[in-house]
Amino acid sequence: MTETKFPSPEADQSGAQSDAPLVVVVLPTYNEADNLPAISAALLALSLPNLKIVVVDDASPDGTGAIADRLASHNPDQIKVIHREAPRGLGRAYQAGCRLALEMDAQFIIQMDADFSHSPDDVLRLLDAASDADVVIGSRYVEGGALDREWNWWRRFLSWWANTVWTRTFLHISAQDATSGFKCWRRAALEGINLDRIRSNGYVFQVETIYVAEQMGFRVIEIPIFFEDRHLGRSKMTFGVKLEAAWRVLEIRARHRGVHRQVPGASSNYPNQPRTEQS
């Protein structure tokens, strides 16, 4: 069992705010009413004394936004909610959530799904790996990573093809799981890629941010995760969405042809390190 070595808030008898680096988890939601309470509780239960959650709801018709507000009212210091009307989309939701996280002075920003496809316990592993990286990807395709057995062969093939063939061939991305939605960003890396230059508004947002990060010289590493099929609700990753993401990859290279390596050795100095230890 791992435990992150942040200072305990209870240990500070002076009443001063914990000096643990602020970790903000950004959860984009659309029709996640069944999952949001449980995923929020699981995240807040982690051994991280300075963790906050930003829920970014895209006007979910199932009442997710109202549930998010209720959770925030019960945890006003730990949960913030952004309600978006238009334009909807995963990319815009992440941009809004990440901008708020930076305004909150987050030192580490976690991207993850709200449907338990990404295990809350793996947040600790991402943070631990950030001791030697600017961006950490929870990867299905590095050694030790795995997909849920419930995925059919076609879904597995499309995911493998998008990462192993399409994005790596056309963009020369080193990451083996560039489409992963489970990431930990150091503040400097997220500021460095400049969210204003990221234009993708669908799932290809994940690819574009990693492409720019690699082009700029930020150190991107991957750790293996088990990607579980969602607990409740329906997936938004339809065939049409995947097809759109595939052809939009072609736009990314042209859009960022002027981006050059600007931060050589960016990963050489990492203050305020989250650490984990075996217990």
C-alpha positions, 0 to 999 in steps of 0.5 A: 500500500502506498501513502503520499508523504504530504504533511498532515494538516492536523500536524500543523498546530498553528492553524496555518495552511498545509504546505503540501503542494496543491493537487487539483483533479479536473473531472469533465462530466456529461451525464455522470449523475450515477458516478460523480458522487462515488468518484468524488468520495474516492478521490477525497479519501486519498491520502492527499491532505491538499487535494481539490476537485474541479467538476466541469459539467457540460449542461448534462440533462441527467442532473449531473450539474445539480449533483455537483453543486450539492457535493460542492455545498457539502465540501466547499473547500475541496470541490469547485464546479464549472457549469458550461453551456456552449460550445460543449466538448471535452477539449473546452471543458478541460481548458476551463477546468485547467485554467481554474486549477492554475488560478487556484495555484495548483502545482499538479493538475490531474486529468481523469474520467469521472466514470471509474475507467481510471482508478482513483488510487492510481492518482497517487502513482501518477503523482509519485512518477511526477518526481521525474517528469513534467507530464505523466500519462496513465498508459494502457499500452506500455508494459504492464498496462491493460484494457478491460476484457469487456472491450470487444476486438473492434474497440481494441483494434481502433484504440491500438490503431489510433495510438500505435499507428495513426498518431505515432506515424503522422505526429512522431509522438513518443508516447504510446498512449497519446489518447489517454485521458489520465494524466498528471501535469506539472504546473510549469508544463501546463502553463508552458504548452499554453492552453490558448493554442490548443484548439481541439474540442474533442477527444483529440485534445489529449493528442494535441496537448501531448504533441505540443508538450513533446515538441516543446521539450517537456519530459513526458513519461508513461506508467502502466494502468488498467483501463476498466470499462465504465461502472455506470452510464453509456460511453461517449466514445462512438465510432463517429467521435473516433473517426473525427479524432483520427482525421483531426490528427492531420490538422495538429502537425500543420497547426503547430509547425512553428512550435520548437523545443524551448525547455531543454532540461526542463525535467532537471529540477522538481521542487515540492515533490509528492512522494509515496512510500511503502507501508 
